[in-house]
Amino acid sequence: MTGKPVVDVKRVKEVATVPTVAEFAERFLDEYLPRQKPSSRYAKERILKGRGGLIEFFGPMRLDEIDQSHVNVYVRKLGKLAVKTINEKLTVLSTLLSYAGPKGCKLIPASVLSLHVDGMSPEIVAVPAADVAKLIAACRDDRYRVAVLLASETGLRIGEIRGAQWTDIKDGRITIRRAIDQRNNVTPPKHDKARTVRLSPALVSALEKLPRRGLWIVSRLDDGGSLGYYAMWEAIRALYVRAGVPIPTSESGESMPWHSLRHTFGTEMAKQIPLPVLRELMGHSDIDTTLRYVSVNRDQMDEAIDMVFGGGGSPVPAVSKKRSNCS
């Protein structure tokens, strides 16, 4: 005798109350993101809502429907994006699911999902020192000569260059206290790490020639206000073209005209100074990031042995064939 299928009414009600990713994303944006600093909030919002973002792919799914197969398909759809970029997207997904958990959605499988892609660290793309010299020589505007030197000889990020004030310079050093993001929000430096870096002689000379138009070092010509992100982007691209220097690009094809100058600072310094010192100068949160700037060749390894143990490549003495008295 065949009876009617048993309906789990409790389960039906539970499922009915679980929101989709798109629905919960609005709550996430309203409740969680306002507590983040502006640059972090903007980045997460772009990962959620932008092209190829989480809502575009996961939006119609209920939070409790997402399983590993969906995550794997999403990663494959991201194609040849850098591993770091993919993991940034997966981290936002993980954060969203974790935030949903305590809010009553107990069916979310965030703890059992693998939301990280293994892979090599992205390649460091640095501007060769000879090309930096060409950029500086091609500068027609003293502001951008200072900006290029702040990136290549002090290691500042573009937001930190835009956020640098004349009062941050004292006794031949600059203290990086703030940054300005793409939306012109003033924020702490990345990882909330203020740092102080000594100015190079070339940078001291360039700063002495730069008129003070207001509070900001690299400022607008008309009113001395902070220079816009896109104005700096267009200016540096034009400078590369004028200097005949190729614009550096990442593995994913993204142009890196400013950040590659910071990489120049990191790679040059890594040849000369201990990693913990470089970590502080670069404002890294962990030493693993700093290690990416280290490139070791055979000559350097030979020099290291000679420096510590001497020898200079002397041949190893032949082993005697006489029986040793040692037991």
Secondary structure by P-SEA (a helix, b strand, c coil): cccccccaaaaaaaaaacccaaaaaaaaaacccccccaaaaaaaaaaacccccccccccccccccccaaaaaaaaaaaccccaaaaaaaaaaaaaaaaaaaaccccccccccccccccccccccccccaaaaaaaaaacccaaaaaaaaaaacccccaaaaaacccccccccccccccccccccccccccccccbbbbbcaaaaaaaaacccccccccccccccccccaaaaaaaaaaaaaaacccccccccccccaaaaaaaaaaaaaaacccaaaaaaaacccccccccccccccaaaaaaaaaaaccccccccccccccccccc
